[in-house]
Structures are given as structure tokens and as C-alpha cells.
Amino acid sequence: MNQNAAPSPSEAPGKRWAEVVRAQGLRATRDVLRVLSVLESAQAPLSHEDLMRGLLADATGCAIDRVTLYRVLDRLQHVGLVTRTQDSERTFHYALAQTGSTGFFECEQCHALTALPEDPQLPALLEQLNARLHQQGLNSTDITLSVHGVCAECEESPPAGKPSGTETAKR
């Protein structure tokens, strides 16, 4: 099994994550396994607060200390199982590395993050960018795209006093 690969869905969730975590040299504690389970079921990267709520709503219903959650996330990120991205409000969001997208679209109004759609040309473009950086003596460790705009929901219902993009275009 690839050490950074997500476990296969046919295995029992706790057992499969425990094997992956141990393969990375970490202890498969209850909190580590719960965090991975919540991230696995998430549709988008989760903030620390989102994770806290998700952990309260999981099958155990047990709270987790805020500092413990930060430490678990740090360890999981360090071994490459979790990726971290920062939005324009400087809030960190976490996702499983296997499902982590190359980039995200961030709505400028509601600040929701959405993974960018997969594009077969994108990896080649990012490699080209990385090669140019390397030519300049810069060695990147990670490249993440950040696209900003307005999501469909906010476009349909703009904040009070602000016209939507379509209304502005009609003027």
C-alpha cells in the first residue's frame, strides 16, 4: 500500500486509518483516527472550528481539546496525510492530502472554499512553473492555486446594499 494513499473504502474505517497512520510512524490514537474520519467525510477543507464541530457530531460525541486538535493536525500535516491551506481571512483549512486539490476557489463574500476542477493540463503547467522557479534558484515545496470571486449562492443573493454581478452588468 502507498503510505500516503487513502485507505480503501472496503476496509473498516478505524482499522484502515490505523494502518496508514502507523505506516507513517505515528501512534493511531483515538483522536488521530477521529480527525482523519471527519476529514474523510468532508466535502471541502475544514477550519479548526469546523473540525471541532465535526468531532462533537461524530459517533463518539466526545469533545477534543483545542490544543490537542492543533497538535494532531500538525503531526498529520508533518507526515503528509493532511494538507493545510489559508484563506484570505488568514484562517487555516485542512483536508486529506489524497483529496487535497491543487487549488481552491474562495468566495469573497461567504469565504467558502471549493476545490478547483481537475484539469489534465494543470500538472504540466505547475511543473513548468516549478522548473522556472528552480532556474531562479527557488526550490518550492508546495504550489497551491487560489482563485477568488463570488460563488453561485452569493451571486444569487448578494449582501444587503450590494448589487449582484449580473445586476451590475445590466446597468
C-alpha positions in Angstrom: 0.0 0.0 0.0 1.3 3.5 -0.8 2.0 5.1 2.5 0.3 8.4 1.7 -2.7 6.8 -0.1 -6.1 6.9 1.4 -7.2 3.6 2.7 -9.6 1.5 0.6 -13.3 2.1 1.4 -13.9 -1.7 1.7 -11.9 -1.9 4.9 -13.2 -0.9 8.4 -12.6 2.8 8.7 -10.8 2.7 12.1 -8.6 -0.2 11.1 -7.6 1.2 7.7 -6.7 4.6 9.1 -4.8 3.0 11.9 -2.6 1.1 9.4 -2.0 4.2 7.4 -1.1 6.2 10.5 1.2 3.6 11.8 2.9 3.3 8.4 3.8 7.0 8.8 5.4 6.4 12.2 2.6 7.9 14.3 0.5 6.4 17.0 -3.0 5.6 15.9 -4.7 7.3 18.9 -8.5 7.7 19.1 -8.2 11.5 18.4 -6.0 11.0 15.3 -8.4 8.4 13.9 -11.4 10.6 14.6 -9.8 13.6 12.9 -9.0 11.6 9.8 -12.5 10.2 9.7 -14.1 13.7 9.9 -11.7 15.0 7.2 -12.5 12.0 5.0 -16.3 12.7 5.1 -15.8 16.4 4.4 -16.8 17.9 1.1 -14.3 20.8 1.4 -11.4 21.7 3.6 -12.4 22.3 7.2 -11.2 25.0 9.6 -10.2 24.2 13.1 -13.7 25.3 14.3 -15.4 23.1 11.6 -13.3 20.2 12.8 -14.2 20.8 16.4 -17.9 20.8 15.5 -17.4 17.7 13.3 -15.7 15.9 16.2 -18.6 16.7 18.5 -21.1 15.3 16.0 -19.2 12.1 15.3 -20.2 8.7 16.6 -18.3 9.1 19.9 -19.7 12.5 20.6 -16.7 13.3 22.7 -15.1 16.7 22.7 -11.5 17.2 21.9 -9.3 19.9 23.5 -8.5 22.7 21.1 -4.7 22.4 21.6 -4.8 18.6 21.2 -6.6 19.1 17.8 -3.9 21.6 16.7 -1.2 19.1 17.7 -2.9 16.2 15.9 -3.3 18.3 12.7 0.3 19.4 12.9 1.5 15.8 13.2 -0.7 14.6 10.4 0.4 17.5 8.2 4.1 16.8 9.0 3.8 13.2 7.7 1.9 14.3 4.6 -1.5 12.8 5.5 -3.2 16.2 5.8 -2.7 19.4 3.8 -3.3 23.0 5.1 -4.4 26.0 3.1 -5.1 29.5 4.2 -8.0 31.7 3.1 -8.0 35.4 2.6 -9.0 36.0 6.2 -5.9 34.0 7.3 -7.9 31.1 8.5 -6.3 27.7 8.0 -8.3 24.9 6.5 -7.4 21.2 6.5 -8.0 18.4 4.1 -6.8 14.9 3.5 -3.7 15.0 1.3 -5.1 12.5 -1.1 -8.2 14.5 -1.7 -6.5 17.9 -1.3 -6.8 19.8 -4.5 -4.1 21.6 -6.3 -6.1 24.8 -5.6 -9.2 26.3 -4.3 -11.8 28.8 -5.3 -12.7 31.2 -2.4 -15.8 33.2 -2.4 -15.1 36.8 -1.5 -18.4 37.2 0.3 -19.0 34.0 2.3 -15.4 32.7 2.2 -16.4 29.2 1.3 -13.6 27.1 -0.2 -14.3 24.9 -3.2 -11.7 22.6 -4.8 -10.8 23.6 -8.3 -12.0 21.2 -11.0 -9.4 18.6 -12.2 -7.7 19.5 -15.4 -5.3 17.2 -17.2 -3.2 20.1 -18.3 -2.8 21.6 -14.8 0.0 19.3 -13.5 2.2 20.0 -16.6 1.6 23.8 -16.1 2.6 23.5 -12.4 5.7 21.6 -13.3 6.6 24.3 -15.8 6.2 26.9 -13.1 8.2 24.8 -10.7 11.0 24.5 -13.3 11.1 28.3 -13.9 11.3 28.8 -10.1 14.1 26.3 -9.9 16.0 28.2 -12.7 15.9 31.2 -10.5 17.3 29.3 -7.5 14.0 28.9 -5.8 13.0 25.5 -4.6 9.3 25.2 -4.0 7.9 22.6 -1.6 4.3 23.2 -2.5 2.2 25.0 -5.1 -1.4 25.8 -4.4 -3.6 27.9 -6.6 -6.0 30.4 -5.1 -8.8 31.7 -7.2 -11.1 34.4 -5.8 -14.5 35.5 -6.9 -18.2 35.1 -6.0 -19.9 31.7 -5.6 -23.2 31.0 -7.3 -25.1 31.2 -4.0 -23.7 34.6 -3.2 -24.2 35.8 -6.8 -27.9 34.9 -6.5 -28.4 36.6 -3.1 -25.8 39.4 -2.6 -25.4 41.1 0.8 -27.8 43.9 1.6 -27.0 47.1 -0.3 -24.7 45.4 -2.9 -26.0 44.5 -6.3 -25.0 41.1 -7.8 -22.6 40.9 -10.7 -25.4 40.3 -13.1 -27.3 43.4 -11.9 -24.1 45.5 -12.2 -23.7 44.2 -15.8 -27.2 45.3 -16.7 -26.6 48.9 -15.6 
